[in-house]
Amino acid sequence: MQRYRLLINADDETGQASISLDAPSVPVALLVADINMDGGTAEIWDGGRRLARMRKRTGAHQSFWEVT
């Protein structure tokens, strides 16, 4: 079964710790990151290859991901 690694690097101002999790698919990795992050960056890895690096932006009553 394919596994993806999700690395969450929180912004210093949020006080969240950086974490690493496994996910069975890219959509699940994105969902887990969205639920567990107030802000900061996340990376999705497939083995040794980085698939995406994103920054979560938050505003009044909304949030979105910026792919960097």
N, C-alpha and C positions, 0 to 999 in steps of 0.2 A: 504494500500500500504506500502510495506517495505521501510524504510528510513535508510540510513547509515550516520554516522557522520564522517566528515573528519576534523582532527585537523592538521593544518600546523604550525610547529614551525621553523621559519627561523633561520639560523645561525646569530650570532651577527654581523659578518662582512658584511652581505648583506644589513643590514639596514631595512629589511622587518619586518613588524609587524606579530605577531602570529594571526591566524584566525581560526574560526570554521565554517564549512559549512555543509549543508545536501546534500545528493546525493541519487538518486533513486536506484543505483546499485553500486557494487564494481568497474566495469569497468569505469563508469562515474566518480566515486570518484578519480580513478587513473588519468583519463584524466584531471580533474579539477586541481589536485595537480601538474601534469606535466606542465600545461599551466601557473599556478600561482606561481611557485617556481623557483628561481634561484639556490637555494641550501638549505640545512637544512633537517629536518626530518618531516615526515608525519605519522599520525596514522589513521587507519580506524576502526571505532567502530560500532558494531551492538548492540544497547542498552548499557548494562553494560559490554559487552565482547569485548575486543580488538582483532580484526581479524589479523591486520598486523601493523608493525612498519617498516618504510623504511627511508633510507637516499638517497637523490638525489646527485649523483656525476656528476660533469661536467668537461669536458676537451675541447681540441681543436675541435670544430665543432661536438661535440657529448655529450650526457649525458646518464646516466643509473641509475637505482634504485638498491640499495643494501638493501636486506631484513635483518633486524637486530633482 
